[in-house]
């Protein structure tokens, strides 16, 4: 990943280092941010809605790819447990179900502000596969012929007991103790030609090869792909290096181990969980109050502004949102205003999202973060940052008593 320029691109305001006169001036500015109107905030966010492109898992959101189920309603998922003739299962389907549910359902209920429910339907018994686990040569970069045989065998074996037409999502969970199972191979498989069962097309399945207990949030990550979300990690070409240089801890599609794994506000807009009432398209200068992306709505109240967007090109924007230790982000070690770049023409795995490091000379949470250099990426109260090359300045005034953040976004600087 290309890093942003060093300290010359950032202006930091430290209250303890300012003279009393400057402190008063900053307080006056903060007051104006609280009271000032959103002079150039377009409540119709359409001008900032990037077009969906031909890129795999394009993050454009002006339209929905109908080949994927959209999680703006309840969806049903069948969980099928596969055993093999070369291994007697040591664990029960009930125990493996508990590895993922209800945690995955809760993740999406929080992320969607209660607008989406994932309903799991785990099978209670093992489905025997016709061949040994070692025959399928399971691995991350799987031989296409062996992978196809595995999927066809699994669907055929389960079809006697399962009506696939009743489900929106299919999870195939392999016996984790079988000798041929590779936990690195967990992924979503998309079919060029759908498999057919019970009069319905099966376009993709989630193949789960996790050990027990599994990676944290792994099923939330894989289910994100079922909803047309991209991989946000960077896979080193030589197999060496860091995978998390694009977004660090800040989205489950970057790392299932992230300290702040809630989905970016941009993702929530794409999935239908945020709409024009919660997204502001900034043109010029705007004073905003941003509620944390992961915060639950006030009971009986509406969802406030969660995302500010600045259009920077035909297929690119800057997105600005608040991240705080609440909801799915409860484990974060830093809070503040996060800035990131979105490119709808960049394919999954190629860096369609890049978090802007507003503190390029420092890091945080070295004992817990998946990528400490980005763990302190958000702007804190009293800080200002001009995004290099984008002519956009973000100023953070303060936090409201309710935990929202008061921000001024200025474009064309």
DOVOFI-127175 format. One line per field, with one value per residue (C-alpha): x, y, z; residue in three letters. Coordinates in steps of 0.05 Angstrom, whole numbers. Layout:
BEGIN
px = [X  ...]
py = [Y  ...]
pz = [Z  ...]
resn = [ALA  ...]
REM end
This chain:
BEGIN
px = [0  25  28  4  57  86  73  72  3  -27  -41  -51  -82  -59  -97  -41  9  -32  -28  -90  -110  -108  -147  -202  -201  -208  -266  -300  -290  -319  -380  -390  -386  -439  -486  -469  -513  -492  -481  -462  -487  -533  -585  -599  -535  -544  -488  -439  -466  -412  -433  -429  -376  -356  -303  -313  -353  -354  -369  -410  -480  -522  -554  -557  -528  -589  -545  -536  -588  -595  -597  -652  -700  -694  -656  -654  -589  -582  -521  -501  -449  -406  -370  -321  -308  -236  -255  -306  -331  -312  -356  -431  -468  -497  -428  -405  -468  -453  -385  -421  -491  -522  -459  -463  -537  -522  -465  -511  -569  -523  -490  -557  -590  -640  -659  -632  -638  -598  -639  -596  -625  -572  -581  -580  -540  -479  -486  -438  -394  -379  -303  -247  -230  -159  -185  -212  -143  -175  -132  -138  -121  -161  -156  -220  -236  -229  -268  -325  -327  -331  -389  -428  -419  -441  -504  -523  -511  -553  -609  -646  -659  -658  -705  -655  -711  -727  -661  -624  -555  -519  -464  -425  -388  -335  -316  -257  -221  -220  -148  -158  -191  -150  -177  -145  -193  -256  -287  -347  -349  -387  -410  -402  -461  -508  -520  -592  -629  -703  -721  -676  -609  -552  -506  -457  -442  -399  -349  -330  -267  -254  -222  -258  -262  -261  -232  -272  -324  -303  -375  -393  -335  -355  -428  -409  -386  -454  -480  -431  -380  -307  -245  -210  -145  -81  -54  22  43  101  62  102  85  25  -46  -78  -45  -108  -159  -127  -177  -233  -280  -294  -284  -212  -199  -245  -197  -204  -214  -267  -299  -365  -378  -358  -415  -404  -420  -482  -505  -493  -531  -591  -581  -567  -606  -606  -629  -565  -515  -490  -458  -410  -398  -360  -362  -408  -415  -439  -456  -437  -464  -417  -428  -433  -480  -550  -607  -640  -701  -761  -717  -689  -619  -579  -525  -474  -434  -406  -381  -339  -339  -267  -273  -315  -308  -278  -299  -274  -318  -318  -350  -345  -319  -329  -325  -397  -435  -392  -335  -336  -265  -233  -173  -180  -240  -251  -266  -243  -229  -223  -221  -271  -260  -317  -274  -225  -238  -242  -173  -143  -155  -225  -222  -161  -162  -127  -74  -82  -24  27  85  52  13  -29  -50  13  -7  -76  -84  -80  -41  -19  3  -72  -100  -94  -118  -180  -176  -188  -222  -187  -149  -149  -125  -120  -123  -62  -81  -156  -165  -208  -198  -232  -235  -259  -286  -313  -360  -431  -459  -493  -426  -433  -377  -379  -342  -329  -313  -285  -272  -232  -178]
py = [0  70  109  180  234  245  299  355  332  336  394  371  414  396  433  425  457  518  585  609  655  599  554  607  613  537  537  591  550  488  528  551  479  458  515  525  501  446  499  451  384  351  309  275  234  212  256  217  148  114  73  -2  -27  -94  -102  -165  -144  -72  -23  20  28  65  -3  -73  -135  -181  -243  -232  -232  -163  -165  -113  -166  -231  -286  -361  -401  -476  -504  -573  -615  -660  -723  -767  -841  -832  -798  -809  -741  -724  -663  -655  -610  -574  -556  -532  -491  -456  -436  -388  -376  -336  -293  -283  -265  -215  -184  -169  -146  -95  -75  -65  -27  -84  -80  -149  -216  -278  -339  -402  -471  -521  -594  -640  -697  -708  -715  -770  -752  -807  -799  -791  -721  -728  -744  -673  -641  -584  -521  -445  -443  -504  -544  -526  -598  -624  -565  -576  -650  -632  -584  -630  -688  -645  -618  -687  -720  -668  -663  -724  -689  -615  -572  -522  -479  -458  -424  -361  -382  -449  -463  -528  -544  -598  -643  -602  -666  -700  -707  -673  -610  -546  -489  -438  -459  -428  -384  -368  -405  -373  -418  -398  -444  -452  -520  -541  -574  -576  -532  -475  -448  -450  -395  -396  -432  -417  -474  -476  -514  -480  -514  -516  -463  -423  -356  -299  -268  -314  -329  -255  -242  -299  -281  -210  -239  -271  -199  -176  -145  -146  -171  -110  -144  -141  -210  -207  -233  -273  -301  -258  -192  -160  -174  -115  -53  -27  -22  -52  -66  -24  -72  -146  -152  -132  -177  -222  -210  -134  -95  -52  -101  -66  -54  13  63  57  -17  -3  46  -5  -59  -14  -4  71  116  189  210  183  200  270  287  345  397  458  463  430  427  359  318  246  190  130  79  22  57  29  77  110  68  96  146  150  135  200  220  164  179  239  230  274  257  257  225  186  122  148  183  200  173  202  170  165  103  92  35  10  -45  -88  -38  -47  -75  -16  16  84  128  186  206  155  176  126  123  82  62  26  6  -34  -108  -149  -158  -101  -46  -19  14  47  78  145  146  214  197  167  171  131  68  39  -25  -62  -122  -131  -96  -134  -74  -24  31  41  29  103  126  165  239  257  318  383  353  375  337  355  293  294  301  306  380  360  382  349  386  352  400  359  304  316  290  234  211  240  278  350  356  407  381  430  413  451  472]
pz = [0  -14  51  57  64  133  184  132  111  180  227  299  354  424  478  528  480  461  496  532  475  424  471  475  399  392  441  399  336  370  391  319  295  343  324  251  194  145  91  35  60  9  45  -21  -21  -94  -121  -78  -95  -136  -197  -192  -241  -271  -216  -173  -112  -136  -79  -125  -96  -148  -163  -132  -165  -167  -167  -92  -37  -6  70  78  104  143  107  121  122  124  159  135  171  128  153  115  112  135  201  256  280  352  357  350  301  361  386  318  310  376  348  300  325  355  351  276  278  334  294  235  279  311  246  211  269  273  199  182  216  194  214  218  207  230  214  274  244  201  125  100  41  -9  -11  39  62  35  -35  -43  -33  6  11  4  -70  -86  -150  -188  -208  -136  -108  -158  -139  -65  -76  -121  -73  -14  -47  -73  -5  31  -20  7  73  55  13  -15  -43  28  41  18  42  46  96  85  150  145  204  232  255  187  164  96  123  118  161  114  59  89  35  -8  -75  -132  -188  -261  -273  -214  -184  -186  -128  -109  -167  -146  -170  -119  -141  -84  -19  42  52  126  145  212  271  338  365  300  282  313  266  209  189  191  142  95  98  77  11  2  4  -50  -3  -23  13  41  61  21  3  -5  -73  -45  14  62  93  126  103  138  109  74  130  193  248  220  183  187  112  125  184  225  283  281  346  312  263  250  176  147  139  64  68  109  56  1  39  51  126  117  70  49  118  150  94  78  11  25  -29  -4  71  122  197  220  281  267  310  318  262  312  361  369  353  412  431  395  358  288  264  261  212  207  144  108  36  -10  -84  -109  -178  -226  -185  -119  -55  14  69  139  200  276  310  384  434  428  393  347  360  435  434  397  430  397  382  335  264  213  141  84  9  -32  -105  -139  -198  -156  -148  -84  -55  -95  -43  -58  11  42  111  115  170  202  250  203  251  307  321  377  411  392  435  404  337  271  243  297  247  230  299  315  246  272  288  361  390  372  313  241  180  107  63  17  -56  -43  -24  35  107  167  234  297  349  406  429  450  516  477  448  378  345  320  255  200  130  79  6  -46  3]
resn = [UNK  UNK  UNK  UNK  UNK  UNK  UNK  UNK  UNK  UNK  UNK  UNK  UNK  UNK  UNK  UNK  UNK  UNK  UNK  UNK  UNK  UNK  UNK  UNK  UNK  UNK  UNK  UNK  UNK  UNK  UNK  UNK  UNK  UNK  UNK  UNK  UNK  UNK  UNK  UNK  UNK  UNK  UNK  UNK  UNK  UNK  UNK  UNK  UNK  UNK  UNK  UNK  UNK  UNK  UNK  UNK  UNK  UNK  UNK  UNK  UNK  UNK  UNK  UNK  UNK  UNK  UNK  UNK  UNK  UNK  UNK  UNK  UNK  UNK  UNK  UNK  UNK  UNK  UNK  UNK  UNK  UNK  UNK  UNK  UNK  UNK  UNK  UNK  UNK  UNK  UNK  UNK  UNK  UNK  UNK  UNK  UNK  UNK  UNK  UNK  UNK  UNK  UNK  UNK  UNK  UNK  UNK  UNK  UNK  UNK  UNK  UNK  UNK  UNK  UNK  UNK  UNK  UNK  UNK  UNK  UNK  UNK  UNK  UNK  UNK  UNK  UNK  UNK  UNK  UNK  UNK  UNK  UNK  UNK  UNK  UNK  UNK  UNK  UNK  UNK  UNK  UNK  UNK  UNK  UNK  UNK  UNK  UNK  UNK  UNK  UNK  UNK  UNK  UNK  UNK  UNK  UNK  UNK  UNK  UNK  UNK  UNK  UNK  UNK  UNK  UNK  UNK  UNK  UNK  UNK  UNK  UNK  UNK  UNK  UNK  UNK  UNK  UNK  UNK  UNK  UNK  UNK  UNK  UNK  UNK  UNK  UNK  UNK  UNK  UNK  UNK  UNK  UNK  UNK  UNK  UNK  UNK  UNK  UNK  UNK  UNK  UNK  UNK  UNK  UNK  UNK  UNK  UNK  UNK  UNK  UNK  UNK  UNK  UNK  UNK  UNK  UNK  UNK  UNK  UNK  UNK  UNK  UNK  UNK  UNK  UNK  UNK  UNK  UNK  UNK  UNK  UNK  UNK  UNK  UNK  UNK  UNK  UNK  UNK  UNK  UNK  UNK  UNK  UNK  UNK  UNK  UNK  UNK  UNK  UNK  UNK  UNK  UNK  UNK  UNK  UNK  UNK  UNK  UNK  UNK  UNK  UNK  UNK  UNK  UNK  UNK  UNK  UNK  UNK  UNK  UNK  UNK  UNK  UNK  UNK  UNK  UNK  UNK  UNK  UNK  UNK  UNK  UNK  UNK  UNK  UNK  UNK  UNK  UNK  UNK  UNK  UNK  UNK  UNK  UNK  UNK  UNK  UNK  UNK  UNK  UNK  UNK  UNK  UNK  UNK  UNK  UNK  UNK  UNK  UNK  UNK  UNK  UNK  UNK  UNK  UNK  UNK  UNK  UNK  UNK  UNK  UNK  UNK  UNK  UNK  UNK  UNK  UNK  UNK  UNK  UNK  UNK  UNK  UNK  UNK  UNK  UNK  UNK  UNK  UNK  UNK  UNK  UNK  UNK  UNK  UNK  UNK  UNK  UNK  UNK  UNK  UNK  UNK  UNK  UNK  UNK  UNK  UNK  UNK  UNK  UNK  UNK  UNK  UNK  UNK  UNK  UNK  UNK  UNK  UNK  UNK  UNK  UNK  UNK  UNK  UNK  UNK  UNK  UNK  UNK  UNK  UNK  UNK  UNK  UNK  UNK  UNK  UNK  UNK  UNK  UNK  UNK  UNK  UNK  UNK  UNK  UNK  UNK  UNK  UNK  UNK  UNK  UNK  UNK  UNK  UNK  UNK  UNK  UNK  UNK  UNK  UNK  UNK]
REM end
